[in-house]
Amino acid sequence: MGGKKYGFATRSVHVGNEIDKHTGAIRSPITMANSYVLPYDPSDMNWSAAEGNIYTRNGGANQRQLQEKIASLEGGEDCVVLATGVAALSGVFFTFLKSGDHAVFGDNTYIAAYRLLNELLPQKYGVETTMADTSDIEALKAAVRPNTKLIHIETPGNPTLKVTDIRAAVKVAHDAGALLSIDNTFASPFITRPAELGADLTVESLTKYINGHGDAMGGAVIGKKEHIDRIRAEAMVNLGGSISPFNAWIIARGAATLPLRMRQHSESALKVARFLKARPSVRFVAYPGLEDHPGHSIAKGQMENGCGGVLSFGLKADHDTHNRFVSHLKLIISAVSLGHDETLIVFLGENDERMHLFPKDFNGGFYRLSVGLEDAEDIIDDLRQAFELTGL
Ligand SMILES: *Cc1c(COP(=O)(O)O)cnc(C)c1O
């Protein structure tokens, strides 16, 4: 069931779901247990093993079912699921980098990746790192050193929506003898499958589109078994970043509808982006699905079924007006996170220490909008009435 024989939607529904042998229930039950019964003679047990059922930190039924589903959807050999997307990012960085190694990372990564690679690993663990604009492949190449072991990219990047050419970044990494890891959270495997484009490690925040309903946190890393086994041993069993069986079950349920949801998110986001673009008080709209986005043609070559549901935009407005605009929204909720069923907006960046790294348009503050699954017309109407009430 996990292989290529069936289409993406079929695998989203079926892979990892099992008929329960004990009851005949057609849905896998949630196995909420910390430990599993030991064999008659446990003296040869490896208490750090991630195979077999011993202790839930080392893996359990629901975690493995979710791993199987995600590995299949990503077209990867293996997958490990962890407690959060950041546990997955740190699982990659701490497993594959050691003192004296060098890593290159994008200047448009998720804030925790920036903290880990710009501050924690260099300051406490002697890892050298260089930040680069990975949307410019020459800049990425120039950042590589003889001791570069890992290149980490994120595309489309959070929150700038900058696009990096995955195939070109893979080539730069492999020419340097380094691994290429990519945060694929904004696209999800329905839109981009980095493993099929040569990426060694794909990171997903399951909290976002793969779960899709804003009610559970999780993360995943997808790659070759030899790499995933190392993350499992280090980041899961020994550092303890395990996901709970309950969250794994919730995420597997959400993932069954990933293709339907992503199609709708992408279609509605493009409509919202076009609406915003036509509004005179809007300074800029960043969405790779718009023809004039600088990454549009690269996005078309590595994103299928649309460009996802997240966009950023800026207004011709001062600090107070920015907040007033949000206060007039009736349907759209002011909250962080993205990839939920409901539309979310967050005002960002006025005082962001990374502002100098963002494209110039982003200066002076901007919104990140995660377009949800409501009727696109209702989302647009909500924005329109808030513009009018704010006098924009
Ligand atoms: C949210 C997010 C993460 C972190 O995931 P958590 O599940 O919140 O830990 C990582 N990368 C991207 C692109 C994200 O949007």
The ligand as an ORCA input file, in Angstrom:
! r2SCAN-3c Opt
* xyz 0 1
  C       5.728     26.145     12.251
  C       6.929     25.869     11.468
  C       7.987     25.113     12.005
  C       7.985     24.631     13.420
  O       7.027     23.672     13.677
  P       6.395     23.438     15.135
  O       5.516     22.268     14.894
  O       5.708     24.701     15.504
  O       7.527     23.151     16.056
  C       9.072     24.856     11.206
  N       9.137     25.315      9.944
  C       8.152     26.039      9.398
  C       8.296     26.520      7.998
  C       7.011     26.351     10.134
  O       6.052     27.105      9.584
*
